[in-house]
Amino acid sequence: MELLVVLTIIGLMVSVVPSFFSKGVSGAEFKGAARSLSASLRSARAHAISRHRDVTVSFNLEDNSYQISGNDKRYVFPREIEVVVHKKGVGQPDDEPPTIQFYADGGSTGGRVSLSKGDNAHYDIDVDWLTGQVKILQ
């Protein structure tokens, strides 16, 4: 009888405990998303300079993703992360997805991408319009 009670308790723990750890985005995963985006933006700037042509990073806010021109890969943020692009490219129509464009001289259209999650955690990734430099602000 005691063995049956112990097995029941273990069975309940195995089924309940993982749900406590799987809810939401961990702090490390959230920080990793911010670092990944900043690395992608820096890479886009480096490609624009080295290839002497403009490179555009386009954001799709409906499916929490972004894509770099000339690259078929789509980078997707976890659903729990809210993505907001505060500044669109210069002269960009409102009905188009927000973009940040890097120019061959190293400059860019500039902008800020904010990543946030439910527990007030927040990262801003700033792109300087003049130099194209990318910074993460917490």
N, CA and C atoms as an extended XYZ file, in Angstrom:
414
Properties=species:S:1:pos:R:3:atomname:S:1:resname:S:1:resid:I:1 pbc="F F F"
N         0.820       -1.195        0.000 N   MET     1
C         0.000        0.000        0.000 CA  MET     1
C         0.866        1.262        0.000 C   MET     1
N         1.908        1.255        0.845 N   GLU     2
C         2.801        2.420        0.904 CA  GLU     2
C         3.493        2.646       -0.436 C   GLU     2
N         3.882        1.563       -1.075 N   LEU     3
C         4.537        1.659       -2.371 CA  LEU     3
C         3.599        2.270       -3.405 C   LEU     3
N         2.341        1.925       -3.367 N   LEU     4
C         1.349        2.470       -4.277 CA  LEU     4
C         1.171        3.979       -4.057 C   LEU     4
N         1.166        4.422       -2.806 N   VAL     5
C         1.052        5.841       -2.487 CA  VAL     5
C         2.280        6.600       -3.005 C   VAL     5
N         3.469        6.040       -2.789 N   VAL     6
C         4.708        6.673       -3.250 CA  VAL     6
C         4.716        6.773       -4.771 C   VAL     6
N         4.317        5.747       -5.467 N   LEU     7
C         4.276        5.763       -6.933 CA  LEU     7
C         3.264        6.785       -7.447 C   LEU     7
N         2.154        6.923       -6.761 N   THR     8
C         1.153        7.919       -7.142 CA  THR     8
C         1.708        9.329       -6.983 C   THR     8
N         2.386        9.570       -5.871 N   ILE     9
C         2.986       10.894       -5.633 CA  ILE     9
C         4.047       11.196       -6.689 C   ILE     9
N         4.881       10.237       -7.004 N   ILE    10
C         5.912       10.431       -8.038 CA  ILE    10
C         5.262       10.701       -9.388 C   ILE    10
N         4.214        9.981       -9.707 N   GLY    11
C         3.496       10.196      -10.970 CA  GLY    11
C         2.922       11.598      -11.064 C   GLY    11
N         2.343       12.087       -9.969 N   LEU    12
C         1.816       13.453       -9.958 CA  LEU    12
C         2.925       14.490      -10.117 C   LEU    12
N         4.030       14.271       -9.452 N   MET    13
C         5.147       15.220       -9.559 CA  MET    13
C         5.706       15.264      -10.971 C   MET    13
N         5.826       14.123      -11.605 N   VAL    14
C         6.362       14.061      -12.967 CA  VAL    14
C         5.438       14.787      -13.935 C   VAL    14
N         4.150       14.738      -13.704 N   SER    15
C         3.217       15.386      -14.627 CA  SER    15
C         3.014       16.871      -14.328 C   SER    15
N         3.206       17.316      -13.094 N   VAL    16
C         2.935       18.701      -12.709 CA  VAL    16
C         4.176       19.581      -12.727 C   VAL    16
N         5.295       19.104      -12.253 N   VAL    17
C         6.507       19.909      -12.098 CA  VAL    17
C         7.011       20.490      -13.417 C   VAL    17
N         7.059       19.757      -14.531 N   PRO    18
C         7.560       20.377      -15.769 CA  PRO    18
C         6.763       21.593      -16.216 C   PRO    18
N         5.473       21.640      -15.912 N   SER    19
C         4.678       22.796      -16.322 CA  SER    19
C         5.105       24.075      -15.592 C   SER    19
N         5.662       23.950      -14.399 N   PHE    20
C         6.157       25.125      -13.680 CA  PHE    20
C         7.374       25.722      -14.370 C   PHE    20
N         8.176       24.896      -15.005 N   PHE    21
C         9.407       25.365      -15.628 CA  PHE    21
C         9.232       25.764      -17.080 C   PHE    21
N         8.174       25.329      -17.730 N   SER    22
C         8.025       25.596      -19.150 CA  SER    22
C         7.214       26.845      -19.458 C   SER    22
N         6.584       27.449      -18.466 N   LYS    23
C         5.764       28.634      -18.731 CA  LYS    23
C         6.656       29.850      -18.958 C   LYS    23
N         6.358       30.574      -20.039 N   GLY    24
C         7.068       31.814      -20.296 CA  GLY    24
C         8.487       31.613      -20.812 C   GLY    24
N         9.138       32.718      -20.995 N   VAL    25
C        10.500       32.746      -21.509 CA  VAL    25
C        11.445       32.981      -20.332 C   VAL    25
N        12.462       32.161      -20.230 N   SER    26
C        13.428       32.352      -19.147 CA  SER    26
C        14.220       33.633      -19.381 C   SER    26
N        14.857       34.103      -18.321 N   GLY    27
C        15.674       35.303      -18.434 CA  GLY    27
C        16.824       35.123      -19.409 C   GLY    27
N        17.416       33.942      -19.395 N   ALA    28
C        18.537       33.668      -20.301 CA  ALA    28
C        18.067       33.630      -21.757 C   ALA    28
N        16.898       33.054      -21.994 N   GLU    29
C        16.363       32.993      -23.356 CA  GLU    29
C        15.994       34.389      -23.848 C   GLU    29
N        15.459       35.216      -22.952 N   PHE    30
C        15.092       36.584      -23.297 CA  PHE    30
C        16.335       37.408      -23.629 C   PHE    30
N        17.355       37.300      -22.791 N   LYS    31
C        18.615       38.010      -23.044 CA  LYS    31
C        19.254       37.506      -24.338 C   LYS    31
N        19.154       36.214      -24.580 N   GLY    32
C        19.685       35.638      -25.811 CA  GLY    32
C        18.988       36.179      -27.048 C   GLY    32
N        17.677       36.403      -26.953 N   ALA    33
C        16.931       36.967      -28.085 CA  ALA    33
C        17.420       38.384      -28.387 C   ALA    33
N        17.662       39.177      -27.344 N   ALA    34
C        18.161       40.546      -27.539 CA  ALA    34
C        19.560       40.522      -28.149 C   ALA    34
N        20.395       39.638      -27.660 N   ARG    35
C        21.763       39.540      -28.208 CA  ARG    35
C        21.756       39.029      -29.638 C   ARG    35
N        20.877       38.091      -29.927 N   SER    36
C        20.785       37.554      -31.286 CA  SER    36
C        20.349       38.639      -32.272 C   SER    36
N        19.356       39.441      -31.878 N   LEU    37
C        18.910       40.528      -32.748 CA  LEU    37
C        20.023       41.546      -32.964 C   LEU    37
N        20.719       41.921      -31.903 N   SER    38
C        21.797       42.910      -32.065 CA  SER    38
C        22.922       42.350      -32.928 C   SER    38
N        23.224       41.070      -32.784 N   ALA    39
C        24.255       40.449      -33.627 CA  ALA    39
C        23.817       40.426      -35.095 C   ALA    39
N        22.546       40.162      -35.337 N   SER    40
C        22.035       40.168      -36.710 CA  SER    40
C        22.103       41.560      -37.318 C   SER    40
N        21.770       42.572      -36.515 N   LEU    41
C        21.846       43.951      -37.013 CA  LEU    41
C        23.291       44.342      -37.303 C   LEU    41
N        24.210       43.953      -36.429 N   ARG    42
C        25.632       44.242      -36.675 CA  ARG    42
C        26.134       43.518      -37.922 C   ARG    42
N        25.683       42.298      -38.097 N   SER    43
C        26.073       41.521      -39.272 CA  SER    43
C        25.536       42.177      -40.545 C   SER    43
N        24.304       42.660      -40.504 N   ALA    44
C        23.723       43.336      -41.663 CA  ALA    44
C        24.527       44.580      -42.015 C   ALA    44
N        24.950       45.337      -41.003 N   ARG    45
C        25.770       46.528      -41.231 CA  ARG    45
C        27.117       46.147      -41.856 C   ARG    45
N        27.743       45.100      -41.314 N   ALA    46
C        29.040       44.652      -41.838 CA  ALA    46
C        28.915       44.194      -43.298 C   ALA    46
N        27.825       43.506      -43.627 N   HIS    47
C        27.626       43.069      -45.016 CA  HIS    47
C        27.402       44.254      -45.940 C   HIS    47
N        26.680       45.256      -45.468 N   ALA    48
C        26.459       46.446      -46.292 CA  ALA    48
C        27.779       47.133      -46.609 C   ALA    48
N        28.642       47.236      -45.617 N   ILE    49
C        29.939       47.890      -45.815 CA  ILE    49
C        30.841       47.059      -46.716 C   ILE    49
N        30.941       45.766      -46.434 N   SER    50
C        31.878       44.920      -47.186 CA  SER    50
C        31.437       44.663      -48.625 C   SER    50
N        30.146       44.650      -48.872 N   ARG    51
C        29.643       44.367      -50.225 CA  ARG    51
C        29.272       45.630      -50.997 C   ARG    51
N        29.418       46.778      -50.357 N   HIS    52
C        29.143       48.069      -50.989 CA  HIS    52
C        27.728       48.159      -51.551 C   HIS    52
N        26.754       47.639      -50.774 N   ARG    53
C        25.349       47.784      -51.157 CA  ARG    53
C        24.472       47.753      -49.914 C   ARG    53
N        23.308       48.342      -50.053 N   ASP    54
C        22.391       48.459      -48.919 CA  ASP    54
C        21.876       47.085      -48.482 C   ASP    54
N        21.701       46.942      -47.180 N   VAL    55
C        21.125       45.726      -46.598 CA  VAL    55
C        19.971       46.156      -45.700 C   VAL    55
N        18.835       45.497      -45.852 N   THR    56
C        17.633       45.850      -45.109 CA  THR    56
C        17.240       44.736      -44.158 C   THR    56
N        16.906       45.112      -42.930 N   VAL    57
C        16.355       44.178      -41.951 CA  VAL    57
C        14.875       44.507      -41.837 C   VAL    57
N        14.016       43.565      -42.242 N   SER    58
C        12.565       43.761      -42.235 CA  SER    58
C        11.947       43.003      -41.079 C   SER    58
N        11.045       43.657      -40.363 N   PHE    59
C        10.377       43.057      -39.213 CA  PHE    59
C         8.934       42.724      -39.568 C   PHE    59
N         8.502       41.533      -39.180 N   ASN    60
C         7.109       41.137      -39.312 CA  ASN    60
C         6.561       41.022      -37.890 C   ASN    60
N         5.842       42.035      -37.453 N   LEU    61
C         5.379       42.086      -36.073 CA  LEU    61
C         4.216       41.132      -35.805 C   LEU    61
N         3.563       40.670      -36.863 N   GLU    62
C         2.447       39.739      -36.682 CA  GLU    62
C         2.917       38.360      -36.254 C   GLU    62
N         4.051       37.931      -36.802 N   ASP    63
C         4.546       36.600      -36.411 CA  ASP    63
C         5.860       36.662      -35.634 C   ASP    63
N         6.168       37.854      -35.075 N   ASN    64
C         7.347       38.026      -34.209 CA  ASN    64
C         8.640       37.565      -34.883 C   ASN    64
N         8.886       38.050      -36.079 N   SER    65
C        10.078       37.601      -36.792 CA  SER    65
C        10.731       38.769      -37.527 C   SER    65
N        11.938       38.502      -38.017 N   TYR    66
C        12.633       39.465      -38.862 CA  TYR    66
C        13.467       38.709      -39.874 C   TYR    66
N        13.823       39.396      -40.954 N   GLN    67
C        14.596       38.787      -42.033 CA  GLN    67
C        15.554       39.821      -42.596 C   GLN    67
N        16.724       39.366      -42.996 N   ILE    68
C        17.745       40.234      -43.563 CA  ILE    68
C        17.744       40.036      -45.075 C   ILE    68
N        17.749       41.138      -45.825 N   SER    69
C        17.727       41.036      -47.282 CA  SER    69
C        18.937       40.244      -47.774 C   SER    69
N        18.712       39.448      -48.808 N   GLY    70
C        19.775       38.611      -49.349 CA  GLY    70
C        19.960       37.314      -48.590 C   GLY    70
N        19.131       37.079      -47.584 N   ASN    71
C        19.223       35.871      -46.767 CA  ASN    71
C        17.815       35.291      -46.647 C   ASN    71
N        17.652       34.027      -46.979 N   ASP    72
C        16.332       33.404      -46.936 CA  ASP    72
C        15.881       33.039      -45.533 C   ASP    72
N        16.808       33.052      -44.578 N   LYS    73
C        16.463       32.640      -43.220 CA  LYS    73
C        15.587       33.683      -42.533 C   LYS    73
N        14.554       33.197      -41.854 N   ARG    74
C        13.668       34.048      -41.059 CA  ARG    74
C        13.950       33.769      -39.591 C   ARG    74
N        14.242       34.815      -38.830 N   TYR    75
C        14.545       34.688      -37.409 CA  TYR    75
C        13.263       34.962      -36.621 C   TYR    75
N        12.889       34.035      -35.744 N   VAL    76
C        11.626       34.146      -35.025 CA  VAL    76
C        11.886       34.285      -33.530 C   VAL    76
N        11.224       35.264      -32.914 N   PHE    77
C        11.276       35.442      -31.470 CA  PHE    77
C        10.242       34.519      -30.820 C   PHE    77
N        10.478       34.092      -29.588 N   PRO    78
C         9.441       33.337      -28.875 CA  PRO    78
C         8.168       34.175      -28.758 C   PRO    78
N         7.023       33.523      -28.770 N   ARG    79
C         5.724       34.201      -28.725 CA  ARG    79
C         5.551       35.090      -27.493 C   ARG    79
N         6.194       34.739      -26.394 N   GLU    80
C         6.023       35.488      -25.153 CA  GLU    80
C         6.730       36.845      -25.179 C   GLU    80
N         7.587       37.053      -26.159 N   ILE    81
C         8.322       38.312      -26.274 CA  ILE    81
C         7.550       39.255      -27.193 C   ILE    81
N         7.292       40.458      -26.696 N   GLU    82
C         6.633       41.474      -27.505 CA  GLU    82
C         7.696       42.308      -28.209 C   GLU    82
N         7.550       42.475      -29.504 N   VAL    83
C         8.509       43.224      -30.313 CA  VAL    83
C         7.839       44.500      -30.817 C   VAL    83
N         8.509       45.647      -30.598 N   VAL    84
C         8.001       46.930      -31.079 CA  VAL    84
C         9.143       47.653      -31.776 C   VAL    84
N         8.908       48.097      -33.005 N   VAL    85
C         9.886       48.907      -33.728 CA  VAL    85
C         9.411       50.350      -33.617 C   VAL    85
N        10.189       51.180      -32.907 N   HIS    86
C         9.773       52.538      -32.593 CA  HIS    86
C         9.964       53.527      -33.725 C   HIS    86
N        10.873       53.228      -34.614 N   LYS    87
C        11.181       54.196      -35.654 CA  LYS    87
C        11.309       53.449      -36.966 C   LYS    87
N        10.539       53.865      -37.939 N   LYS    88
C        10.609       53.219      -39.242 CA  LYS    88
C        11.621       53.937      -40.111 C   LYS    88
N        11.956       53.286      -41.216 N   GLY    89
C        12.886       53.882      -42.156 CA  GLY    89
C        12.369       55.205      -42.693 C   GLY    89
N        13.272       56.069      -43.061 N   VAL    90
C        12.925       57.397      -43.568 CA  VAL    90
C        12.080       57.267      -44.828 C   VAL    90
N        10.947       57.931      -44.836 N   GLY    91
C        10.081       57.928      -46.001 CA  GLY    91
C         9.343       56.631      -46.222 C   GLY    91
N         9.310       55.774      -45.255 N   GLN    92
C         8.668       54.475      -45.411 CA  GLN    92
C         7.160       54.600      -45.200 C   GLN    92
N         6.347       54.085      -46.132 N   PRO    93
C         4.889       54.141      -45.967 CA  PRO    93
C         4.443       53.336      -44.746 C   PRO    93
N         3.359       53.779      -44.112 N   ASP    94
C         2.855       53.120      -42.913 CA  ASP    94
C         2.303       51.723      -43.175 C   ASP    94
N         1.885       51.441      -44.407 N   ASP    95
C         1.286       50.133      -44.686 CA  ASP    95
C         2.335       49.054      -44.958 C   ASP    95
N         3.609       49.401      -44.963 N   GLU    96
C         4.677       48.410      -45.148 CA  GLU    96
C         5.246       48.001      -43.801 C   GLU    96
N         5.803       46.790      -43.729 N   PRO    97
C         6.420       46.362      -42.465 CA  PRO    97
C         7.587       47.283      -42.102 C   PRO    97
N         7.849       47.483      -40.807 N   PRO    98
C         8.962       48.337      -40.406 CA  PRO    98
C        10.303       47.721      -40.800 C   PRO    98
N        11.235       48.574      -41.165 N   THR    99
C        12.561       48.117      -41.570 CA  THR    99
C        13.634       49.016      -40.966 C   THR    99
N        14.827       48.467      -40.915 N   ILE   100
C        16.022       49.257      -40.636 CA  ILE   100
C        16.982       48.945      -41.773 C   ILE   100
N        17.425       49.981      -42.446 N   GLN   101
C        18.298       49.792      -43.599 CA  GLN   101
C        19.705       50.282      -43.275 C   GLN   101
N        20.688       49.475      -43.674 N   PHE   102
C        22.098       49.833      -43.501 CA  PHE   102
C        22.667       50.159      -44.874 C   PHE   102
N        23.441       51.248      -44.929 N   TYR   103
C        24.001       51.725      -46.191 CA  TYR   103
C        25.458       51.295      -46.335 C   TYR   103
N        25.955       51.364      -47.551 N   ALA   104
C        27.322       50.940      -47.855 CA  ALA   104
C        28.374       51.759      -47.114 C   ALA   104
N        28.040       52.983      -46.722 N   ASP   105
C        29.004       53.820      -45.991 CA  ASP   105
C        28.995       53.561      -44.483 C   ASP   105
N        28.154       52.614      -44.016 N   GLY   106
C        28.089       52.283      -42.598 CA  GLY   106
C        26.939       52.932      -41.865 C   GLY   106
N        26.336       53.942      -42.454 N   GLY   107
C        25.193       54.602      -41.835 CA  GLY   107
C        23.938       53.752      -41.963 C   GLY   107
N        22.834       54.273      -41.430 N   SER   108
C        21.581       53.529      -41.491 CA  SER   108
C        20.405       54.498      -41.401 C   SER   108
N        19.211       53.941      -41.529 N   THR   109
C        18.016       54.738      -41.302 CA  THR   109
C        17.821       54.975      -39.814 C   THR   109
N        18.494       54.195      -38.990 N   GLY   110
C        18.372       54.304      -37.552 CA  GLY   110
C        17.086       53.680      -37.055 C   GLY   110
N        16.955       53.606      -35.758 N   GLY   111
C        15.738       53.069      -35.177 CA  GLY   111
C        15.992       52.421      -33.837 C   GLY   111
N        14.917       51.996      -33.228 N   ARG   112
C        14.981       51.301      -31.948 CA  ARG   112
C        13.993       50.147      -31.977 C   ARG   112
N        14.468       48.989      -31.568 N   VAL   113
C        13.615       47.821      -31.449 CA  VAL   113
C        13.529       47.481      -29.964 C   VAL   113
N        12.313       47.434      -29.444 N   SER   114
C        12.108       47.107      -28.037 CA  SER   114
C        11.595       45.681      -27.903 C   SER   114
N        12.221       44.947      -27.015 N   LEU   115
C        11.776       43.601      -26.682 CA  LEU   115
C        11.326       43.627      -25.234 C   LEU   115
N        10.152       43.085      -24.960 N   SER   116
C         9.671       43.043      -23.580 CA  SER   116
C         8.920       41.753      -23.344 C   SER   116
N         8.884       41.364      -22.076 N   LYS   117
C         8.091       40.204      -21.683 CA  LYS   117
C         7.298       40.563      -20.445 C   LYS   117
N         6.386       39.724      -20.073 N   GLY   118
C         5.394       40.030      -19.055 CA  GLY   118
C         5.890       40.523      -17.717 C   GLY   118
N         7.046       40.092      -17.252 N   ASP   119
C         7.473       40.456      -15.896 CA  ASP   119
C         8.317       41.731      -15.866 C   ASP   119
N         7.964       42.694      -16.698 N   ASN   120
C         8.624       44.000      -16.768 CA  ASN   120
C        10.067       43.952      -17.240 C   ASN   120
N        10.518       42.832      -17.757 N   ALA   121
C        11.855       42.768      -18.345 CA  ALA   121
C        11.794       43.467      -19.698 C   ALA   121
N        12.858       44.203      -20.017 N   HIS   122
C        12.815       45.041      -21.211 CA  HIS   122
C        14.233       45.254      -21.757 C   HIS   122
N        14.375       45.136      -23.068 N   TYR   123
C        15.624       45.481      -23.745 CA  TYR   123
C        15.285       46.386      -24.915 C   TYR   123
N        16.098       47.419      -25.099 N   ASP   124
C        16.022       48.265      -26.289 CA  ASP   124
C        17.287       48.041      -27.086 C   ASP   124
N        17.132       47.803      -28.369 N   ILE   125
C        18.278       47.685      -29.269 CA  ILE   125
C        18.239       48.936      -30.148 C   ILE   125
N        19.211       49.820      -29.951 N   ASP   126
C        19.280       51.084      -30.678 CA  ASP   126
C        20.233       50.976      -31.857 C   ASP   126
N        19.815       51.554      -32.978 N   VAL   127
C        20.671       51.647      -34.160 CA  VAL   127
C        20.839       53.124      -34.466 C   VAL   127
N        22.068       53.611      -34.380 N   ASP   128
C        22.369       55.018      -34.635 CA  ASP   128
C        22.247       55.291      -36.129 C   ASP   128
N        21.546       56.350      -36.495 N   TRP   129
C        21.331       56.640      -37.910 CA  TRP   129
C        22.600       57.099      -38.617 C   TRP   129
N        23.475       57.784      -37.909 N   LEU   130
C        24.668       58.339      -38.544 CA  LEU   130
C        25.762       57.290      -38.731 C   LEU   130
N        26.037       56.547      -37.675 N   THR   131
C        27.138       55.582      -37.730 CA  THR   131
C        26.686       54.148      -37.977 C   THR   131
N        25.414       53.861      -37.755 N   GLY   132
C        24.922       52.494      -37.905 CA  GLY   132
C        25.284       51.593      -36.719 C   GLY   132
N        25.899       52.160      -35.687 N   GLN   133
C        26.296       51.370      -34.514 CA  GLN   133
C        25.063       50.834      -33.803 C   GLN   133
N        25.188       49.587      -33.302 N   VAL   134
C        24.090       48.909      -32.612 CA  VAL   134
C        24.456       48.768      -31.142 C   VAL   134
N        23.516       49.151      -30.257 N   LYS   135
C        23.733       49.060      -28.816 CA  LYS   135
C        22.519       48.402      -28.166 C   LYS   135
N        22.786       47.608      -27.126 N   ILE   136
C        21.698       47.035      -26.331 CA  ILE   136
C        21.579       47.855      -25.048 C   ILE   136
N        20.381       48.324      -24.768 N   LEU   137
C        20.099       49.057      -23.535 CA  LEU   137
C        19.101       48.244      -22.728 C   LEU   137
N        19.359       48.116      -21.427 N   GLN   138
C        18.444       47.335      -20.587 CA  GLN   138
C        17.567       48.260      -19.792 C   GLN   138
